[in-house]
């Protein structure tokens, strides 16, 4: 039997102490004295310009790159001098373009580390099935496929499944979604958010995309050259109060809209549209339409997934079957999607609404443009109030400094 979620290992703390890397012949270090504490179960994103050392810092955590100096502690244990091969078997690692072995099937790729650490055959087999299911791939369909037979998004899902297969407390991700198209990238980000919501691993994620960092990170480390930390804080704090001009450059324009990446669809009110299924008789459609007082009903397929939008006039073309009528649902968003994702979806829909789905695509409700615009206005108002409070605090500080200077001058004159 697959292991139950409750039995999985949760995340472990990561401590970097004066971590440095200097390459022979280089006049300056690639990474210079990085100090950082990452909480168990936390997702921390490294973001910074190309060449700043963010990937080097990440790879030193599992010692794919050996540090020149400093300490690495995982779960309180100093791993700086243990066998690096054994360390890597305890730390999941996912990279751009998945890094799957092309001569191995999907199942063999996922099973690789569990077999290396000595899991029994039955446990490995059950784990492969569980991991495929966890990342949203049908085990019966994908078990025996080879990487070349998968889309880019499917390969990345298998790469994540392989990284998590041996149930490591730590998952390192080096720009894992950088090589896929924007739509697939959004879906993979949503999938990672959902997985983390279930698994609570400690994730360290490298990206050059600040919007991705906002969407995924509990905290973001904005790195300068040599991995010097410009700011290490929550996305909210960085968006509303960047530490300096360097950080402001990453935030860019439209901070209020970027904050839409901080709120999930699950956090806003969903409209419970009336629904019917493909197998329901036509009379059931009329009954639901009458009882709901709406002019539209959502048709679900046999697995409870959004299939078509139905209006009363569509039944003229139904010819006895609901499946022949209506307009296909062209887009859905998962409940873990950000409000930004949902807003993009509803703005491309002529009726300004989009179905929200669960883990297996099942219908949960509908989010509409009015709900999302209200959320945008609330965020913008919160930003306005915070900015006003910040200005007020600065004015009080300046007034206090001026008063102190005047008092000092007055005291000198009396003396």
ZAPANU-776745 format. One record per residue (C-alpha): residue number from 0; x, y, z. Coordinates in steps of 0.05 Angstrom, whole numbers. Example, Ala and Ser with C-alpha at 12.3 -4.5 7.8 and 13.67 -1.06 7.14 Angstrom:
BEGIN
<0; <246; -90; 156>>,
<1; <273; -21; 143>>,
This chain:
BEGIN
<0; <0; 0; 0>>,
<1; <24; 72; -13>>,
<2; <47; 110; 47>>,
<3; <-5; 155; 76>>,
<4; <7; 230; 75>>,
<5; <7; 232; 151>>,
<6; <68; 185; 152>>,
<7; <111; 228; 107>>,
<8; <171; 265; 133>>,
<9; <160; 339; 139>>,
<10; <211; 393; 125>>,
<11; <277; 405; 161>>,
<12; <311; 470; 180>>,
<13; <369; 494; 138>>,
<14; <424; 538; 166>>,
<15; <478; 570; 123>>,
<16; <535; 598; 164>>,
<17; <588; 641; 129>>,
<18; <579; 598; 67>>,
<19; <629; 616; 13>>,
<20; <655; 592; -54>>,
<21; <717; 616; -88>>,
<22; <741; 586; -153>>,
<23; <817; 580; -167>>,
<24; <843; 639; -207>>,
<25; <782; 682; -193>>,
<26; <798; 750; -162>>,
<27; <733; 751; -122>>,
<28; <688; 697; -91>>,
<29; <628; 670; -128>>,
<30; <591; 667; -61>>,
<31; <615; 708; -3>>,
<32; <597; 693; 70>>,
<33; <523; 677; 63>>,
<34; <486; 671; 129>>,
<35; <414; 647; 128>>,
<36; <364; 608; 168>>,
<37; <306; 572; 133>>,
<38; <250; 544; 174>>,
<39; <224; 473; 169>>,
<40; <168; 469; 118>>,
<41; <184; 538; 90>>,
<42; <190; 556; 16>>,
<43; <247; 605; 5>>,
<44; <261; 633; -64>>,
<45; <329; 660; -86>>,
<46; <321; 715; -138>>,
<47; <375; 759; -167>>,
<48; <410; 779; -231>>,
<49; <446; 728; -275>>,
<50; <514; 711; -246>>,
<51; <499; 734; -175>>,
<52; <512; 665; -146>>,
<53; <442; 642; -130>>,
<54; <448; 573; -165>>,
<55; <518; 564; -135>>,
<56; <490; 577; -66>>,
<57; <433; 527; -78>>,
<58; <480; 473; -103>>,
<59; <525; 480; -42>>,
<60; <466; 459; 2>>,
<61; <469; 388; -26>>,
<62; <543; 396; -43>>,
<63; <538; 388; -117>>,
<64; <586; 446; -111>>,
<65; <633; 439; -52>>,
<66; <637; 501; -7>>,
<67; <704; 534; 2>>,
<68; <685; 556; 72>>,
<69; <629; 558; 122>>,
<70; <578; 509; 149>>,
<71; <513; 477; 125>>,
<72; <465; 449; 176>>,
<73; <402; 409; 158>>,
<74; <356; 392; 215>>,
<75; <411; 416; 262>>,
<76; <463; 367; 234>>,
<77; <527; 394; 204>>,
<78; <529; 362; 135>>,
<79; <590; 399; 110>>,
<80; <637; 340; 119>>,
<81; <592; 279; 111>>,
<82; <592; 235; 48>>,
<83; <562; 281; -5>>,
<84; <530; 222; -43>>,
<85; <492; 201; 19>>,
<86; <471; 274; 30>>,
<87; <443; 280; -40>>,
<88; <400; 218; -29>>,
<89; <367; 255; 29>>,
<90; <357; 321; -9>>,
<91; <309; 323; -68>>,
<92; <335; 361; -129>>,
<93; <295; 386; -189>>,
<94; <326; 424; -246>>,
<95; <307; 459; -311>>,
<96; <286; 410; -367>>,
<97; <273; 357; -314>>,
<98; <340; 321; -320>>,
<99; <306; 253; -331>>,
<100; <348; 195; -356>>,
<101; <324; 184; -428>>,
<102; <338; 109; -429>>,
<103; <295; 97; -367>>,
<104; <219; 94; -364>>,
<105; <180; 143; -321>>,
<106; <173; 90; -267>>,
<107; <248; 74; -268>>,
<108; <266; 148; -263>>,
<109; <221; 158; -203>>,
<110; <244; 93; -170>>,
<111; <318; 110; -177>>,
<112; <334; 140; -108>>,
<113; <287; 94; -67>>,
<114; <323; 34; -98>>,
<115; <392; 65; -84>>,
<116; <375; 74; -11>>,
<117; <352; 2; -6>>,
<118; <276; 4; -4>>,
<119; <243; -64; -16>>,
<120; <214; -76; -85>>,
<121; <141; -74; -63>>,
<122; <151; -8; -27>>,
<123; <186; 23; -87>>,
<124; <130; 0; -134>>,
<125; <77; 29; -88>>,
<126; <116; 94; -82>>,
<127; <121; 102; -157>>,
<128; <45; 95; -164>>,
<129; <35; 144; -106>>,
<130; <82; 196; -134>>,
<131; <52; 195; -204>>,
<132; <-17; 204; -173>>,
<133; <10; 260; -129>>,
<134; <36; 301; -188>>,
<135; <-28; 290; -228>>,
<136; <-6; 237; -277>>,
<137; <-46; 173; -286>>,
<138; <0; 115; -265>>,
<139; <-32; 67; -315>>,
<140; <-19; 115; -372>>,
<141; <50; 142; -355>>,
<142; <85; 85; -317>>,
<143; <118; 54; -377>>,
<144; <130; 115; -420>>,
<145; <199; 144; -436>>,
<146; <216; 218; -426>>,
<147; <216; 231; -502>>,
<148; <142; 210; -502>>,
<149; <123; 265; -453>>,
<150; <108; 339; -461>>,
<151; <154; 389; -427>>,
<152; <104; 399; -371>>,
<153; <96; 325; -360>>,
<154; <171; 316; -357>>,
<155; <176; 369; -304>>,
<156; <121; 335; -263>>,
<157; <160; 269; -267>>,
<158; <223; 307; -247>>,
<159; <188; 333; -184>>,
<160; <161; 264; -170>>,
<161; <231; 235; -175>>,
<162; <259; 289; -129>>,
<163; <206; 272; -76>>,
<164; <205; 197; -85>>,
<165; <250; 179; -26>>,
<166; <210; 227; 18>>,
<167; <267; 277; 32>>,
<168; <254; 333; 81>>,
<169; <288; 384; 35>>,
<170; <274; 398; -39>>,
<171; <321; 442; -79>>,
<172; <294; 470; -145>>,
<173; <340; 505; -194>>,
<174; <296; 544; -244>>,
<175; <255; 481; -255>>,
<176; <201; 514; -297>>,
<177; <245; 560; -338>>,
<178; <244; 518; -402>>,
<179; <169; 510; -411>>,
<180; <117; 556; -443>>,
<181; <82; 608; -399>>,
<182; <15; 571; -393>>,
<183; <49; 506; -373>>,
<184; <93; 544; -325>>,
<185; <33; 574; -290>>,
<186; <2; 504; -284>>,
<187; <67; 475; -256>>,
<188; <72; 532; -205>>,
<189; <1; 518; -183>>,
<190; <17; 444; -177>>,
<191; <78; 459; -134>>,
<192; <36; 504; -89>>,
<193; <-15; 447; -81>>,
<194; <40; 396; -67>>,
<195; <72; 440; -14>>,
<196; <4; 451; 18>>,
<197; <0; 376; 26>>,
<198; <72; 357; 41>>,
<199; <103; 415; 80>>,
<200; <174; 402; 55>>,
<201; <229; 454; 62>>,
<202; <237; 481; -9>>,
<203; <293; 526; -34>>,
<204; <276; 551; -103>>,
<205; <320; 591; -152>>,
<206; <289; 636; -204>>,
<207; <305; 700; -243>>,
<208; <230; 716; -247>>,
<209; <207; 761; -190>>,
<210; <134; 747; -204>>,
<211; <148; 672; -196>>,
<212; <184; 687; -131>>,
<213; <124; 726; -105>>,
<214; <76; 671; -124>>,
<215; <115; 613; -93>>,
<216; <155; 640; -35>>,
<217; <139; 644; 39>>,
<218; <201; 688; 40>>,
<219; <245; 715; -16>>,
<220; <320; 727; -13>>,
<221; <338; 782; -62>>,
<222; <412; 770; -77>>,
<223; <464; 819; -102>>,
<224; <531; 800; -132>>,
<225; <569; 745; -94>>,
<226; <501; 724; -64>>,
<227; <502; 783; -15>>,
<228; <432; 788; 13>>,
<229; <399; 854; -5>>,
<230; <333; 835; 29>>,
<231; <307; 771; 60>>,
<232; <233; 779; 77>>,
<233; <162; 760; 61>>,
<234; <135; 778; -8>>,
<235; <87; 828; 24>>,
<236; <143; 864; 60>>,
<237; <187; 867; -2>>,
<238; <130; 893; -45>>,
<239; <108; 946; 4>>,
<240; <175; 965; 34>>,
<241; <235; 947; -10>>,
<242; <301; 956; 26>>,
<243; <335; 999; -26>>,
<244; <336; 1019; -100>>,
<245; <367; 952; -119>>,
<246; <307; 914; -90>>,
<247; <259; 965; -119>>,
<248; <287; 949; -187>>,
<249; <264; 877; -178>>,
<250; <195; 897; -153>>,
<251; <185; 943; -213>>,
<252; <120; 978; -228>>,
<253; <51; 955; -207>>,
<254; <66; 930; -137>>,
<255; <-8; 928; -121>>,
<256; <-22; 883; -180>>,
<257; <37; 839; -163>>,
<258; <5; 827; -96>>,
<259; <-49; 789; -133>>,
<260; <3; 733; -133>>,
<261; <-1; 730; -57>>,
<262; <-75; 713; -51>>,
<263; <-103; 646; -73>>,
<264; <-170; 632; -104>>,
<265; <-186; 588; -43>>,
<266; <-183; 652; -1>>,
<267; <-240; 688; -38>>,
<268; <-313; 674; -42>>,
<269; <-335; 625; -96>>,
<270; <-404; 627; -129>>,
<271; <-439; 560; -127>>,
<272; <-467; 556; -197>>,
<273; <-524; 507; -210>>,
<274; <-498; 444; -245>>,
<275; <-524; 384; -283>>,
<276; <-487; 323; -309>>,
<277; <-484; 294; -379>>,
<278; <-528; 236; -357>>,
<279; <-583; 279; -328>>,
<280; <-649; 284; -367>>,
<281; <-668; 349; -401>>,
<282; <-722; 361; -350>>,
<283; <-670; 365; -295>>,
<284; <-637; 423; -333>>,
<285; <-704; 460; -334>>,
<286; <-716; 446; -260>>,
<287; <-647; 472; -239>>,
<288; <-655; 533; -284>>,
<289; <-722; 549; -253>>,
<290; <-700; 536; -181>>,
<291; <-635; 577; -186>>,
<292; <-666; 638; -219>>,
<293; <-605; 642; -266>>,
<294; <-602; 638; -341>>,
<295; <-541; 593; -344>>,
<296; <-521; 525; -317>>,
<297; <-454; 489; -316>>,
<298; <-454; 420; -347>>,
<299; <-406; 370; -314>>,
<300; <-377; 308; -345>>,
<301; <-382; 239; -314>>,
<302; <-322; 253; -269>>,
<303; <-352; 317; -242>>,
<304; <-308; 363; -284>>,
<305; <-332; 428; -318>>,
<306; <-351; 412; -390>>,
<307; <-400; 462; -420>>,
<308; <-439; 525; -404>>,
<309; <-513; 515; -419>>,
<310; <-567; 568; -431>>,
<311; <-641; 557; -443>>,
<312; <-634; 572; -517>>,
<313; <-581; 518; -524>>,
<314; <-633; 464; -515>>,
<315; <-661; 478; -584>>,
<316; <-597; 445; -609>>,
<317; <-595; 390; -556>>,
<318; <-636; 339; -595>>,
<319; <-649; 300; -531>>,
<320; <-579; 302; -502>>,
<321; <-546; 356; -459>>,
<322; <-478; 335; -487>>,
<323; <-498; 362; -556>>,
<324; <-515; 432; -530>>,
<325; <-479; 491; -500>>,
<326; <-410; 523; -503>>,
<327; <-347; 485; -483>>,
<328; <-312; 508; -420>>,
<329; <-246; 533; -447>>,
<330; <-210; 550; -383>>,
<331; <-210; 531; -309>>,
<332; <-167; 550; -250>>,
<333; <-147; 506; -191>>,
<334; <-165; 529; -121>>,
<335; <-91; 540; -106>>,
<336; <-84; 588; -166>>,
<337; <-68; 660; -151>>,
<338; <-117; 716; -161>>,
<339; <-73; 741; -217>>,
<340; <-82; 674; -254>>,
<341; <-157; 677; -242>>,
<342; <-162; 749; -265>>,
<343; <-126; 733; -330>>,
<344; <-175; 675; -341>>,
<345; <-238; 714; -328>>,
<346; <-215; 773; -371>>,
<347; <-208; 727; -430>>,
<348; <-278; 699; -419>>,
<349; <-334; 739; -452>>,
<350; <-380; 726; -392>>,
<351; <-326; 744; -341>>,
<352; <-326; 681; -299>>,
<353; <-285; 617; -294>>,
<354; <-297; 550; -259>>,
<355; <-252; 532; -200>>,
<356; <-229; 459; -195>>,
<357; <-199; 413; -144>>,
<358; <-139; 367; -148>>,
<359; <-170; 319; -199>>,
<360; <-205; 373; -239>>,
<361; <-271; 365; -202>>,
<362; <-317; 426; -200>>,
<363; <-315; 467; -135>>,
<364; <-348; 533; -155>>,
<365; <-341; 594; -199>>,
<366; <-302; 658; -189>>,
<367; <-324; 720; -227>>,
<368; <-295; 786; -247>>,
<369; <-334; 825; -194>>,
<370; <-304; 785; -137>>,
<371; <-234; 792; -166>>,
<372; <-240; 867; -179>>,
<373; <-264; 877; -107>>,
<374; <-201; 840; -84>>,
<375; <-158; 885; -129>>,
<376; <-190; 947; -99>>,
<377; <-179; 920; -28>>,
<378; <-105; 908; -43>>,
<379; <-96; 976; -73>>,
<380; <-131; 1009; -14>>,
<381; <-87; 969; 34>>,
<382; <-25; 993; -4>>,
<383; <-50; 1065; -1>>,
<384; <-61; 1062; 74>>,
<385; <6; 1028; 86>>,
<386; <42; 1080; 43>>,
<387; <7; 1136; 81>>,
<388; <26; 1105; 148>>,
<389; <98; 1098; 123>>,
<390; <100; 1171; 102>>,
<391; <70; 1192; 170>>,
<392; <123; 1152; 207>>,
<393; <179; 1184; 165>>,
<394; <150; 1254; 179>>,
<395; <148; 1239; 254>>,
<396; <220; 1213; 251>>,
<397; <244; 1276; 214>>,
<398; <206; 1320; 264>>,
<399; <239; 1284; 322>>,
<400; <308; 1291; 290>>,
<401; <296; 1365; 278>>,
<402; <273; 1375; 349>>,
<403; <334; 1337; 376>>,
<404; <381; 1380; 333>>,
<405; <347; 1444; 357>>,
<406; <352; 1421; 429>>,
<407; <425; 1407; 419>>,
<408; <439; 1475; 389>>,
<409; <400; 1509; 446>>,
<410; <439; 1470; 498>>,
<411; <506; 1491; 467>>,
<412; <486; 1564; 467>>,
<413; <467; 1561; 540>>,
<414; <533; 1528; 556>>,
